[in-house]
Amino acid sequence: MIDLTVDRKTVERNAKRARERNVLIPTLAQQVAPQTAPAKIRERLKGIGLWDVDPANLFRISWHNAPAARGGGFGPVNYIEFPSSITGVQARIVAIVGKWFPTGAHKVGPAFGCLVPRLVSGQFDPTRQKAVWPSTGNYCRGGAYNSALLGCESVAILPEGMSAERFEWLQTMAGEVIKTPGSESNVKEIFDKCNELRKSGTDLMIFDQFQEMGNYLWHYSVTGRALEEVVRRSLGSGDSFAGFVSHTGSAGTIAAGDYLKQQFPHSKIVASEALQCPTLIQNGFGAHRIEGIGDKHVPWIHNIRNTDMVMAVDDDAAMAITRLFNEPAGQRLLAGKGVPEALVTRLPELGISCVANLIASIQFAKWYELGPNDVVATVLTDSMELYQSRLRELTEQHGEFDDRAAAVAYERHLLGAHTANVQELTYPERKRVHNLKYFTWVEQQGKATAELNAQWEQTSFWTGVQGQMGEMDALIDEFNGRSGLAEN
């Protein structure tokens, strides 16, 4: 459960600060349905850029933003449906688009879900504490952005091997940026830095996305409902929803699968990861290039007992298809294969991990031999806007992406996506993956074994968190009342 114990004295201080900075905080219900935001907020957003550091953009932490860099309103959830000319399978694969969040990535949402409960309950005091955001990329960007909107001093922690775009933008937003050794899969080094900061004597609060249930709740409540909207819009007569596919990362996004399975009980939840670091599927280790997903541990907030399948995606395939979708030769080839021009121009809306999600969705469709009446859903967490330096690096390493390279990427890695690294989880196999949490969270991070066991044995562990949306929203409403901004 998320601790929502209220410290009244600190709440009063925080509300005063919000009043001074003109910060009205949206509820999760308003992020689910932003058209219910106050009329004055919606009018104000017409003159504000999507990435602007303006408190009104808290209401743009939603999947419903119009695809506009400035002044956009709210509409249906943005999504892409991938035709068989791209996927090579008959199943219909739909993906909601994260590019149109502030910061260009959906991680600004779970960062909100972790920070706001502590702020409105008075457990976090931005007048004296720093907000620390450990991450492999987009989460610390979202945390630094939310901190700026809410008037909090922030510290971003991420591996030194992440894309240059992340660091360049963070230098303008975060109070401090700390680089840890390694790249995407070096999460242990991030945890070590957090423990070092705890011992430093600095007054701070660490918002660890890998264990914060606010991450889980935000995706269950907000991303889950956005996916449901798109799935129901996509289902025709006689169609069925087959399942939800997501790379695990912090395991926040995959919480949306818990919501979807409650709406579509026969659907499956598929957790994917990098083949070069096959933690879930092989208890393995290693390093990979699918930027931002993290590895070498099972996140505390991953509801493993509700996960039906794990699979691994070769990061060579992810990088090759990333080039296919973004290089001129690749886009020409796809157009020649019958991919509609309107879709070809949208393919840069897929960042590297989004491409991996698409590959995993194709593998899922092939494993179950899904047909044209089956719908598969996934998430596009960010876009190539955040990875242009990676395209330049790939050209330096492998040369120009010409017509031959495009044909190989299309035939071998896209249409040729295979199911060699797919595993359906039986009861014992799910327990095997769940038990991997012990090494990170009990041995290293000091969690109680009893709580680990409760995650497995007690359904109420997860449904209890899921049911906290109303309680959290009530605290936000009360906070806005104390700040005096709700009336205005």
SULDA-V997121 format. One record per pair of residues at least 6 apart in sequence whose C-alpha atoms are under 6 Angstrom apart, sorted by the first residue. I is the first residue (numbers start at 0). GAP is how many residues later the second one is. D is the distance in whole Angstrom. If there is no record, write none. Layout:
I/GAP/D ; I/GAP/D
This chain:
0/464/5 ; 1/211/6 ; 3/117/6 ; 5/115/4 ; 5/116/6 ; 6/115/5 ; 9/112/5 ; 10/111/4 ; 14/467/6 ; 14/468/5 ; 15/467/6 ; 18/464/5 ; 22/32/5 ; 25/33/6 ; 26/446/5 ; 29/6/6 ; 30/31/5 ; 31/190/5 ; 44/26/6 ; 45/25/4 ; 46/24/5 ; 47/22/6 ; 47/23/5 ; 48/20/6 ; 48/21/4 ; 48/22/6 ; 49/19/5 ; 49/20/5 ; 49/52/5 ; 50/51/5 ; 50/52/6 ; 52/96/6 ; 54/94/5 ; 60/48/6 ; 62/14/5 ; 63/10/5 ; 63/11/5 ; 63/12/6 ; 63/13/5 ; 64/9/5 ; 65/6/5 ; 65/7/5 ; 65/8/5 ; 65/9/6 ; 66/33/6 ; 77/18/6 ; 77/19/5 ; 78/16/5 ; 78/17/4 ; 78/18/5 ; 79/14/6 ; 79/15/5 ; 80/12/6 ; 80/13/4 ; 81/11/6 ; 83/6/6 ; 84/254/6 ; 87/327/5 ; 89/281/5 ; 89/282/5 ; 90/279/5 ; 90/280/5 ; 90/281/5 ; 90/283/5 ; 90/284/6 ; 91/283/5 ; 92/282/6 ; 92/283/5 ; 92/284/6 ; 93/283/5 ; 94/282/6 ; 94/283/5 ; 94/284/5 ; 95/283/5 ; 95/284/6 ; 96/283/5 ; 97/7/5 ; 97/8/5 ; 97/282/6 ; 97/283/5 ; 97/284/5 ; 98/6/5 ; 98/283/5 ; 98/284/6 ; 104/276/6 ; 104/277/4 ; 105/275/5 ; 106/31/6 ; 106/32/5 ; 106/35/6 ; 107/34/4 ; 109/105/5 ; 109/108/6 ; 110/31/6 ; 110/32/5 ; 112/101/5 ; 112/102/6 ; 112/105/5 ; 113/100/4 ; 113/101/6 ; 117/6/5 ; 119/359/6 ; 125/26/5 ; 128/74/5 ; 128/75/5 ; 129/23/5 ; 129/24/5 ; 129/74/4 ; 130/23/5 ; 130/74/5 ; 131/22/6 ; 131/23/5 ; 131/74/5 ; 131/75/6 ; 132/7/5 ; 132/23/5 ; 132/24/6 ; 132/74/6 ; 133/23/5 ; 133/74/6 ; 134/22/6 ; 134/23/5 ; 135/22/5 ; 135/48/6 ; 135/156/5 ; 136/155/5 ; 139/16/5 ; 143/10/6 ; 143/30/5 ; 152/22/6 ; 153/20/5 ; 153/21/5 ; 154/20/6 ; 154/21/5 ; 154/22/6 ; 155/21/5 ; 156/21/5 ; 157/21/5 ; 157/22/6 ; 158/20/5 ; 158/21/5 ; 158/22/6 ; 158/23/6 ; 158/24/5 ; 159/19/5 ; 159/20/6 ; 159/21/6 ; 160/21/6 ; 160/22/4 ; 164/221/6 ; 183/107/6 ; 183/108/6 ; 183/110/5 ; 184/102/6 ; 184/109/5 ; 184/110/5 ; 209/40/5 ; 209/89/5 ; 210/89/5 ; 210/90/5 ; 214/37/5 ; 215/36/5 ; 215/39/6 ; 218/34/6 ; 218/36/6 ; 218/37/5 ; 219/35/5 ; 219/36/4 ; 219/39/6 ; 222/33/6 ; 223/32/4 ; 223/35/5 ; 238/134/4 ; 238/135/6 ; 239/134/5 ; 240/133/6 ; 240/134/5 ; 241/25/5 ; 241/132/6 ; 241/133/6 ; 241/134/6 ; 242/24/5 ; 242/25/4 ; 242/26/6 ; 242/133/5 ; 243/13/6 ; 243/25/5 ; 243/133/5 ; 243/134/6 ; 244/25/5 ; 244/116/6 ; 244/133/5 ; 245/8/6 ; 245/25/5 ; 245/26/6 ; 245/111/6 ; 246/24/6 ; 246/25/4 ; 246/26/5 ; 247/23/6 ; 248/44/4 ; 248/45/5 ; 249/49/6 ; 250/51/5 ; 256/12/6 ; 260/6/6 ; 267/40/6 ; 268/38/5 ; 268/39/5 ; 269/38/6 ; 269/39/5 ; 269/40/6 ; 270/39/5 ; 271/38/5 ; 271/39/5 ; 271/40/5 ; 272/39/5 ; 273/38/5 ; 273/39/5 ; 273/40/6 ; 274/37/5 ; 274/38/5 ; 274/39/5 ; 275/10/6 ; 275/11/6 ; 275/12/5 ; 276/8/5 ; 276/9/5 ; 276/10/6 ; 277/6/5 ; 278/17/6 ; 284/11/6 ; 289/62/6 ; 289/63/5 ; 297/139/5 ; 303/130/6 ; 304/125/6 ; 307/117/5 ; 308/114/6 ; 308/115/4 ; 308/116/5 ; 309/113/5 ; 310/110/6 ; 310/111/4 ; 311/109/5 ; 316/96/5 ; 317/37/6 ; 317/38/5 ; 319/89/6 ; 323/6/4 ; 323/82/6 ; 324/6/6 ; 324/22/6 ; 325/22/6 ; 328/73/6 ; 328/74/5 ; 329/76/5 ; 347/36/5 ; 348/34/4 ; 349/30/6 ; 349/33/5 ; 350/31/5 ; 350/32/4 ; 350/33/5 ; 353/26/5 ; 362/56/6 ; 440/6/5 ; 454/6/6 ; 479/6/5
